[in-house]
């Protein structure tokens, strides 16, 4: 994305600070409505690079800040990599930012555990800084002013229309970066990997193309990598094998095609939308909703959900299909300095629904850690939770689907962790096993803050009390999703596996969602009902709906971890019962 003549596509426009990329024009939310009207402002002619531009008088161009700089961002996991970004920008923003910076290069290795190295080596060529020099409220459009200050308009509607943060200043120029990822087994330590990446980049600045190809070949043999540019002629740089000539041509092209390339001080560069509200009460309403409803808050309850396949589907011993007393969840508030780690054991005392005894069938278990987290000395924050699963015993356990959800003090549920394709055995020994897997979702999948997107994943967790059996076959269960304008019945292949003990399961509705002729949007879901058409009755203890959109964000649609003792569906009760938005409890 290149700069327009009046720069109005950048200054004052919404920026995706949470889920966007680090200082990238692709994360300017141009689809959002414009907040400001600079059309009546007198303009001033300025030269940037080798072109002249007419800028609104209230814009300030400072070519004295032009510079060339190198920045290194590194980490041994997605969590630690994104923490490095947050530390780099030294922002007052209380959370992990720029989650979209987790590139496809990082995803090419086993990025769901801590046995990797990630690094971004970036060189910024800044021509100067563009900033706004005035009071934004003086240029707020009449439409935006009325919308933001209308107390009857929900904060979520304000954010969906105009975004949450908007741009006040940014560096203009070009940036060339290389993303690289490798498993730790390829290097003795992170610094060795970093030096190899830096060498590949530095070779570009020489005229020795033989040396360039030599260093890149070495890097390619041990890792995944890709070069990419922001600003300049983007067609010049090869993503896999750039040459010195390409690099020099790209540098020269920046003057003709500059773009947003960096934020010097994020606290000055991006401004929250609630600062535009005319009174303190409305400002507090918008800010509070963002902090508590969208990004989450301190937890008052927490539930862990694990689906395990039966013996014969990759298990050597059916007795290990349910976690033993040697499996722990570890939670740490990575957003807090020196935050303590807290361990929660997967044992029968915490089991809310499922079958704790050994079994030869598939099943889903739900664990309730609400009392445990309430007794902690420090609170767990749903926004910044680092979640790992660790086996400290000799038995192997390989759950294939994992979720952890939490309810904050505002009584809103959030997906704290998710892994819908887990393939690792958890064990302290064995060549195909690992002791610990990271299943954090709050980093890479946080809350959607930039409007709705279509769904491509949908899971329904139905569990029976751990001490009881239900009495229906999953073949006779169907689900109806009612949208605002139509019903969408799902009646085929809704369960991952056939259950023989009929106790608990996760119904994976993702394929049915994706095969539907119309896309489904989270906000368009009006009602969800479960239908039991068998001749038996079926008792539910838990009913939880979790969705995922095409951006990879997980959200809790409905959460009823404990439906009590009287939620029955079947011949002697209602055959159809609503679970969203309100459970139909008789």
ChimeraX attribute file (.defattr): number of C-alpha atoms within 10 A of each C-alpha:
attribute: neighborCount
match mode: 1-to-1
recipient: residues
	/A:1	16
	/A:2	16
	/A:3	18
	/A:4	14
	/A:5	12
	/A:6	17
	/A:7	17
	/A:8	17
	/A:9	19
	/A:10	23
	/A:11	21
	/A:12	25
	/A:13	23
	/A:14	31
	/A:15	29
	/A:16	25
	/A:17	24
	/A:18	26
	/A:19	25
	/A:20	21
	/A:21	20
	/A:22	23
	/A:23	23
	/A:24	21
	/A:25	22
	/A:26	15
	/A:27	18
	/A:28	23
	/A:29	21
	/A:30	16
	/A:31	12
	/A:32	17
	/A:33	14
	/A:34	21
	/A:35	24
	/A:36	20
	/A:37	16
	/A:38	19
	/A:39	11
	/A:40	8
	/A:41	13
	/A:42	11
	/A:43	16
	/A:44	14
	/A:45	11
	/A:46	15
	/A:47	11
	/A:48	19
	/A:49	19
	/A:50	10
	/A:51	12
	/A:52	11
	/A:53	16
	/A:54	15
	/A:55	21
	/A:56	19
	/A:57	15
	/A:58	18
	/A:59	20
	/A:60	17
	/A:61	20
	/A:62	15
	/A:63	18
	/A:64	9
	/A:65	14
	/A:66	15
	/A:67	13
	/A:68	13
	/A:69	11
	/A:70	12
	/A:71	11
	/A:72	16
	/A:73	19
	/A:74	23
	/A:75	20
	/A:76	20
	/A:77	21
	/A:78	27
	/A:79	26
	/A:80	19
	/A:81	20
	/A:82	23
	/A:83	20
	/A:84	18
	/A:85	21
	/A:86	21
	/A:87	12
	/A:88	14
	/A:89	16
	/A:90	13
	/A:91	15
	/A:92	9
	/A:93	14
	/A:94	12
	/A:95	17
	/A:96	24
	/A:97	25
	/A:98	22
	/A:99	24
	/A:100	20
	/A:101	21
	/A:102	22
	/A:103	16
	/A:104	14
	/A:105	17
	/A:106	24
	/A:107	13
	/A:108	14
	/A:109	18
	/A:110	14
	/A:111	22
	/A:112	19
	/A:113	18
	/A:114	19
	/A:115	16
	/A:116	22
	/A:117	29
	/A:118	29
	/A:119	23
	/A:120	24
	/A:121	20
	/A:122	21
	/A:123	18
	/A:124	21
	/A:125	23
	/A:126	26
	/A:127	24
	/A:128	18
	/A:129	22
	/A:130	23
	/A:131	19
	/A:132	19
	/A:133	13
	/A:134	12
	/A:135	10
	/A:136	16
	/A:137	14
	/A:138	11
	/A:139	18
	/A:140	18
	/A:141	15
	/A:142	11
	/A:143	11
	/A:144	19
	/A:145	17
	/A:146	13
	/A:147	19
	/A:148	26
	/A:149	19
	/A:150	14
	/A:151	13
	/A:152	8
	/A:153	12
	/A:154	14
	/A:155	23
	/A:156	18
	/A:157	13
	/A:158	19
	/A:159	21
	/A:160	16
	/A:161	20
	/A:162	25
	/A:163	27
	/A:164	25
	/A:165	22
	/A:166	24
	/A:167	22
	/A:168	22
	/A:169	27
	/A:170	26
	/A:171	28
	/A:172	31
	/A:173	30
	/A:174	28
	/A:175	28
	/A:176	23
	/A:177	20
	/A:178	22
	/A:179	23
	/A:180	25
	/A:181	31
	/A:182	27
	/A:183	18
	/A:184	18
	/A:185	11
	/A:186	14
	/A:187	16
	/A:188	9
	/A:189	11
	/A:190	17
	/A:191	12
	/A:192	11
	/A:193	23
	/A:194	20
	/A:195	11
	/A:196	16
	/A:197	24
	/A:198	17
	/A:199	16
	/A:200	21
	/A:201	22
	/A:202	12
	/A:203	20
	/A:204	23
	/A:205	15
	/A:206	15
	/A:207	13
	/A:208	13
	/A:209	16
	/A:210	11
	/A:211	15
	/A:212	22
	/A:213	17
	/A:214	13
	/A:215	20
	/A:216	21
	/A:217	14
	/A:218	13
	/A:219	20
	/A:220	15
	/A:221	9
	/A:222	17
	/A:223	22
	/A:224	20
	/A:225	23
	/A:226	20
	/A:227	19
	/A:228	18
	/A:229	22
	/A:230	25
	/A:231	28
	/A:232	25
	/A:233	20
	/A:234	17
	/A:235	11
	/A:236	17
	/A:237	22
	/A:238	15
	/A:239	14
	/A:240	15
	/A:241	15
	/A:242	20
	/A:243	21
	/A:244	19
	/A:245	17
	/A:246	15
	/A:247	18
	/A:248	16
	/A:249	14
	/A:250	22
	/A:251	18
	/A:252	13
	/A:253	20
	/A:254	24
	/A:255	21
	/A:256	17
	/A:257	23
	/A:258	27
	/A:259	27
	/A:260	26
	/A:261	25
	/A:262	24
	/A:263	20
	/A:264	15
	/A:265	14
	/A:266	22
	/A:267	15
	/A:268	14
	/A:269	20
	/A:270	24
	/A:271	19
	/A:272	17
	/A:273	20
	/A:274	24
	/A:275	17
	/A:276	20
	/A:277	20
	/A:278	13
	/A:279	11
	/A:280	10
	/A:281	12
	/A:282	19
	/A:283	18
	/A:284	14
	/A:285	15
	/A:286	24
	/A:287	18
	/A:288	14
	/A:289	16
	/A:290	18
	/A:291	13
	/A:292	18
	/A:293	20
	/A:294	17
	/A:295	20
	/A:296	28
	/A:297	24
	/A:298	18
	/A:299	24
	/A:300	23
	/A:301	20
	/A:302	25
	/A:303	20
	/A:304	23
	/A:305	24
	/A:306	24
	/A:307	25
	/A:308	24
	/A:309	22
	/A:310	20
	/A:311	17
	/A:312	11
	/A:313	10
	/A:314	11
	/A:315	18
	/A:316	12
	/A:317	16
	/A:318	16
	/A:319	17
	/A:320	21
	/A:321	27
	/A:322	29
	/A:323	27
	/A:324	23
	/A:325	13
	/A:326	15
	/A:327	25
	/A:328	20
	/A:329	20
	/A:330	18
	/A:331	21
	/A:332	19
	/A:333	21
	/A:334	23
	/A:335	17
	/A:336	14
	/A:337	7
	/A:338	9
	/A:339	14
	/A:340	13
	/A:341	13
	/A:342	17
	/A:343	17
	/A:344	15
	/A:345	19
	/A:346	24
	/A:347	16
	/A:348	17
	/A:349	11
	/A:350	18
	/A:351	20
	/A:352	23
	/A:353	27
	/A:354	29
	/A:355	24
	/A:356	20
	/A:357	13
	/A:358	14
	/A:359	17
	/A:360	17
	/A:361	19
	/A:362	24
	/A:363	28
	/A:364	25
	/A:365	29
	/A:366	30
	/A:367	22
	/A:368	20
	/A:369	21
	/A:370	16
	/A:371	12
	/A:372	15
	/A:373	19
	/A:374	15
	/A:375	9
	/A:376	10
	/A:377	8
	/A:378	13
	/A:379	15
	/A:380	28
	/A:381	23
	/A:382	27
	/A:383	29
	/A:384	27
	/A:385	22
	/A:386	24
	/A:387	24
	/A:388	20
	/A:389	21
	/A:390	20
	/A:391	24
	/A:392	16
	/A:393	17
	/A:394	15
	/A:395	20
	/A:396	27
	/A:397	25
	/A:398	22
	/A:399	24
	/A:400	16
	/A:401	18
	/A:402	20
	/A:403	22
	/A:404	22
	/A:405	24
	/A:406	28
	/A:407	22
	/A:408	22
	/A:409	15
	/A:410	14
	/A:411	15
	/A:412	17
	/A:413	24
	/A:414	30
	/A:415	28
	/A:416	31
	/A:417	27
	/A:418	24
	/A:419	18
	/A:420	16
	/A:421	10
	/A:422	15
	/A:423	14
	/A:424	17
	/A:425	24
	/A:426	26
	/A:427	23
	/A:428	17
	/A:429	16
	/A:430	13
	/A:431	8
	/A:432	10
	/A:433	16
	/A:434	17
	/A:435	19
	/A:436	23
	/A:437	21
	/A:438	22
	/A:439	22
	/A:440	27
	/A:441	27
	/A:442	26
	/A:443	28
	/A:444	24
	/A:445	23
	/A:446	27
	/A:447	21
	/A:448	19
	/A:449	18
	/A:450	22
	/A:451	15
	/A:452	13
	/A:453	17
	/A:454	18
	/A:455	21
	/A:456	21
	/A:457	21
	/A:458	22
	/A:459	20
	/A:460	24
	/A:461	24
	/A:462	25
	/A:463	31
	/A:464	29
	/A:465	24
	/A:466	19
	/A:467	11
	/A:468	14
	/A:469	18
	/A:470	19
	/A:471	16
	/A:472	23
	/A:473	20
	/A:474	23
	/A:475	16
	/A:476	14
	/A:477	21
	/A:478	20
	/A:479	22
	/A:480	17
	/A:481	18
	/A:482	17
	/A:483	17
	/A:484	11
	/A:485	9
	/A:486	11
	/A:487	14
	/A:488	18
	/A:489	14
	/A:490	17
	/A:491	16
	/A:492	14
	/A:493	16
	/A:494	22
	/A:495	19
	/A:496	14
	/A:497	17
	/A:498	16
	/A:499	18
	/A:500	13
	/A:501	17
	/A:502	19
	/A:503	30
	/A:504	28
	/A:505	25
	/A:506	26
	/A:507	21
	/A:508	20
	/A:509	22
	/A:510	17
	/A:511	14
	/A:512	19
	/A:513	19
	/A:514	16
	/A:515	10
	/A:516	11
	/A:517	8
	/A:518	10
	/A:519	12
	/A:520	19
	/A:521	14
	/A:522	18
	/A:523	13
	/A:524	14
	/A:525	19
	/A:526	15
	/A:527	16
	/A:528	23
	/A:529	18
	/A:530	21
	/A:531	18
	/A:532	25
	/A:533	19
	/A:534	18
	/A:535	14
	/A:536	17
	/A:537	19
	/A:538	25
	/A:539	22
	/A:540	24
	/A:541	26
	/A:542	24
	/A:543	21
	/A:544	21
	/A:545	20
	/A:546	21
	/A:547	21
	/A:548	20
	/A:549	20
	/A:550	11
	/A:551	15
	/A:552	16
	/A:553	21
	/A:554	27
	/A:555	22
	/A:556	20
	/A:557	21
	/A:558	19
	/A:559	25
	/A:560	17
	/A:561	23
	/A:562	19
	/A:563	21
	/A:564	12
	/A:565	12
	/A:566	11
	/A:567	20
	/A:568	23
	/A:569	24
	/A:570	20
	/A:571	14
	/A:572	11
	/A:573	15
	/A:574	15
	/A:575	19
	/A:576	19
	/A:577	22
	/A:578	16
	/A:579	21
	/A:580	22
	/A:581	14
	/A:582	13
	/A:583	17
	/A:584	16
	/A:585	14
	/A:586	9
